[in-house]
């Protein structure tokens, strides 16, 4: 019997330390990717690794899945293998038995996670629309001052090679083309 942990954060810059601190596991599977679907490398490895009698520990329901269908499917996959899954934050344990109260709690909490995700997407969309309406530039800044950008474009128009401009302005080849608009 193995006791394994599944930890997920949404991006590589986020820290996993707050999930399942002070616990020891036989193996830890960590994904640093969105939970919008189940196509995650560590999750796939976990599902291949677990065997009958194993215990899968997850910090909270939203760390495993962000929508109810995926959540139910993953729990079913885990319990069909004879493993048990435990959610620490919600104090829920699923082992394959048909417990109507656990099923109800799972569906309610899964629906809340799904609702929360849809609200996040809506707020992002509204924020982007408001920024566009206010005339703000979106996306990563190019890192050049207005003066450097004018110089880059003028030099490229005069025929300076892309390689020389890359070196002078510390830009990638694609950035030189994108910023100058000249091939």
VENGIKA-V446352 format. One record per helix or strand of 3 or more residues. SS is the DSSP state (h for helix, s for strand). FROM is the first residue (numbers start at 1). TO is the last residue. If there is no record, write none. Layout:
ss | from | to
SS | FROM | TO
SS | FROM | TO
This chain:
ss | from | to
s | 3 | 9
s | 27 | 32
h | 41 | 49
s | 55 | 58
h | 61 | 64
h | 68 | 80
s | 84 | 87
s | 92 | 94
h | 100 | 133
h | 146 | 157
h | 162 | 169
h | 173 | 180
